[in-house]
Amino acid sequence: MNSNVSLTKYHLANAYHQLGIISNQLGNFADAKYNLQQAISLKIELEDNHSLAFTYHELGNLALQMSEYEEAKRNYREALKLKIEFGDRKSQASTYNNLGGAALKSGDYEEAWLNLQEALKLKIEFGDRKSQASTFTSLGSISLQLKEHDKARQYLQQALAINIEFGDLHAQASIYHWLGSVAADLEEFQEAKNNFFQALNIWYEFKDEYNIQTFSCPSLLHLYQATQDQSILETIAKVLDVTVEELKQALKST
């Protein structure tokens, strides 16, 4: 192939790759998929396998966002195969991490666990402390699902310590929520309430209605049903801007 043609295709492949990332960030998933697939076709033609690994990774990210978990796992595996081939250990960490996340979303806890452990090992090896938090959180979530409460609490507390160290307040909320779930499972109701309230307060501060409605309120209402603790209803009512009586009526109708 003419060297000028190859250079043009190389730049075009990189342009498609970047356009795919931008389209994904803007929520234009169809455009993102088209651009990333164009980049992959060109990189395969050019035998640019090292760069190809990163495009497969981005295509995996796109599929994960679209809840296409098997497609996400397929692309992450392609990315990993190439990164291992090139001995790019540092960048393998994010791919192992996301492959573990896709497996977790699809309910394959064994595959999720194995990949997340590989990700954690590499992040520790390369001193990437900040990103270890998300991996510890995922490992804690799996442990909770498997009812391994001591292990879940240990992983989640490690994640929390890192997020506090780096001042990532919003990330702390989900960890407090999971710690609350661990305590609730163990019927440590005061501990559960404290952690659920911590999560709720942070999400409320960030005006994060999705997590409040999806996680905080259902968990706190379940805790109220187990404890009949009036302060739980008072807190939820304040956040939802309703009266305690209105909340009780809503509970009776469910």
N, C-alpha and C positions, 0 to 999 in steps of 0.2 A: 504494500500500500504506500502511495506517495506520502512523504513525511509531512508535507503541508496539509494534506487531507486528514492524516492521523491527528495532527495538532488541532485542526478545526473540530474534529469529532470529539477529541479529548475535552476541549473547552465547552462544547455543546453538552456533553455528558454531565460535566460539573454544573452547568447552568440549569439543566433539567433537575439535577439533584437539589440545588438550592431552591428552585421554584417549587419543588415538591414539599420541602420543609416549610416554606412560607405559606403555601396553600393549606397545609395541614394546620398551621398555627391560626390561620384565618377561618378555619372550619370548612374550607372548600375541599371536602374529602375526595370527590370524584376527580377534580383537577390534580390534587396531590397524588393520587394513585396513578393517574396517567403520566404525570411528569416523572415520578420515581421509576415506573416501568420503562419509560423511554431511556432514562439514565442507565438502568440495568442492561437493556439491550445493547446500548452503545459500549458500555464497559466490558460486556462479554465479548463483543466483536473486537475490541481493542486489547483484550486479555489483561485488562487493568484490574486484576483480582483483589489487590489490597484495598483500593478505593471501592470496589464492588461490595466488599464486606459492609462498609458503612451505609451504602444505599439499601442493602438488604435489612440492616438494622432499622433504618428509618421507615422502611415499608412495614416492618414488624410493629414499630410504634404506631403507625397509622392504623393497622389492623386491630391493635389493642384498643385504640381509642374508639374504633367502630364496633367493639365487642365481638370481633371475629377472631376468637381465641386460637382456633386450630391454625388459621392462616398466619396469625402472629407468631405462633410457635414455629411454624415451618420456615418463616423468614429469619427468625432469630437463629435457628439451627444452621441455616445457610451462612449467615454472618459469622457464627462461631467457627464453623468448619474452616472458613477462609482466614479468620484471625489466628486460629491455632496453627494453620499451615504456615503463616508468616511469622509466627512467634510473637505476635502482638499481645502480650499478656495483660498489659495495663488496660487496654480498651475492651478486653474480654469481660472485665468486671461488670460493665453496664449491660452487656448483652446477656450474661448469665443472670443478672438481677432482673431484667425485663422478661426473660424467658421464664424465670421463676414466678414473676408476677402474672404472666399469662396462664401458666399452669395452675396457679392459685385461683384465678378467676374462673377457670374451667373445672375446678373441684378436684384436680389431680394433685393431692397434697404431697405424695411421695416425690413426684417430679419437681414440684415447686421447692420442696425442702432441699433436695440435692443441688439444684441450680443456685438457690439462694446461699447455701453454704459455700459453694464455689465462689460466688460473687463476694461474700464476706471475707473469705480467705485472701482474695486478690486485693480487696480494698485495704485490708490490714497490711498486706505486704508492701503496698505502694503508699501507705500513709494517708489514704483518702478518708480521713476521719469523719468529715461532715456527711458524706453520702452513706456512711455505715448506718446512720440512723434509720433510713428508710428500709434497709435490709433487716436490721434488728426488729423493726416494727412488723414487717411481713412475717418473719420467723415467729414473733410473738403471736400474731394472728393465727398462724397455722397451729401452733401449740394450743391455743385456746380452743380452736375447732376440734382438736383431738383430745380435749379435756386434760391436757398436761399443764395444770394450772401453775405449778411452781416454775416450770420452764418458761411458760408464757410471761409470767410476772418478771422473771429475770431478764428476758430479752427486751421487754417493754421498758423496764427501768433503765437499761443501758441506752435504749433509743432516746428516752426522755432526757437523760443526763447530757447526751450529745447535743440535742436540740436546745437545751437550756444554755449550754456552753456557747453555742453559736447564735443565741438570741432569736431562734426561729419559733416565734410564739404560736403562729397558726399551726405549724406541724405538731406542736405540743398537744393541741386540743384532741386530735384523734388518738394520741397515745393515752391521755387521761381517760378518754372514753373506753378504750380497750381495757385499761387497768380497772375501770369501773365494772366492766363486764366480767373480768376475772373474779373480782370480789363478790359480785352478785351471784355468780355460779357457786361460790363457796359459802354463800349466805352470810358474808361479812358485810352486812347492810350499811353500817355507818361509813365504812371505807368505800363502798360502792357509791353511796350518795356524795361523799366528798369529791371523788374523782369525776363522777358525772356532772356535778356542779362546776368543777374546774373547766371541763370541756365546754359546757354550755356558756359559761361566762366569756370564754375566749371567742367562741363562734358568734356570740351576741355582740362582742366588741367589734368583730370584723363584719358584722351584718351578713353572716353566712347562713341565709335562710334554708338553703338545701340541707346542710348538715344538722341544723337545729330540728327541722321537720322530719328528716329521714332517720337520724340517729338519736339525738338528745331526747326529744319528747317521747318517742316510743319506749326507750329504755327507762326513763324516769317514771313514766306511767306504769310500766311493769313493776318497777321497784315500789311504787306507791301501793299497788295491789297486794304486794307481798308484805308490806310493813304498816300500811295505813298511816304513814307519816305525813301529817298535814302540811309541813313546811315544803314538801315536794310539790304539792298542788299549788301552793302559794307562789313558788318560784316559776313554775310553768305558766300559771295564769298571768303573771307579770310580763313574761317574755311574749306570750301570745296576745297580750292586751285584752284579756277577758277576765270575768270574775271567777272566783273559785266555784261558785254555785253553777255557773254556766259550764265550767269544765266538768263538774260532777255529773251534770245532766247529759253532757256529751258522752261521758264514760258509760252511763247507764244504758244509752241507746246503742252502744257497740256490742 
